[in-house]
Amino acid sequence: MTGLPTNKKTVDDLIALGGAEPPIMNSPPSQAIIQEIKKLYGDIYVTGLSYFFETQWHDLKLDRGTPPHHSIQLLLNNQPLMGLFGSFVEHISQPRADHKYASQLEECIVWGLAKLPLSTRVRGWPLPGTLISPNPIPSLDDPHEALGRLQVFEALLLGNNSTLTENPLYNPIVLGNLNTSRRNEFEFWWYLAELATRKPKCDLQNLRRLLDGQENRDFLYSLAVLREYSYHWNPANIEQQLPSQLAESDPRCRLAVAARFIRTAMEEGTTNVVRRFAQLAYRAYVHPGASLPANAAWRYGQESD
């Protein structure tokens, strides 16, 4: 968890709705299992996490000279995550592995891996505002931007259960000379964070112009749409209730498209990370809708503007 009060729903609660109970490991993984964990992490999850959060921070290094905030030891020293990862490796190695159970375990692992940047906060490394550097542009593996993007994604998943109130990301306005692609990246995440913290004068249009045809941004934009419009209409059945010849710009149409995108991403996402995050988003806003607002207008048959 990322420090949310216990009376608030967490991403762990969304994972639990999937039905998987993470096994309890009575002993640490063997060296053979640890080597397989390293291989899976490097071959599959680094790529997925790096692509989703648009940061190279997750590419944890094996070199002894690597700074402690960017070492593979952050994973290897995380005993609960390593135990869970070890159970996953053993399960998928079985001839008749239960694929549904494996995907549920993988959700726990992907979220646990996504949370690794929390170590930069726990260990007290300096915040962006205290860094002294002749180059104000964050590095590709900047730990604070990685942590901030995790917090923004969590806030979108949790909706009104989120306690994120301040934008934790670098403001692209104050950054130095950036190429168009990098500036679009920073602006997209900045506006996403503004939306997640419900800052005034921030709307979905700021995000739409920065999608750049990237799957992760399409996913995050769809998640933001679900969070933004789920007070007015039920994402679970919005497609069945759309009037004919509805304009694409109509919020109901955008909500239907977003819900459909999330459903499709659960099966057809290009990485394991996108597919597992899509499962969480689906539970949050479509079924059973754990992050939907309890006072949503559609719950009481009220008309929305």
Order of alpha helices (4+ residues) and beta strands (2+ residues): alpha-alpha-alpha-alpha-alpha-alpha-alpha-alpha-alpha-alpha-alpha-alpha-alpha
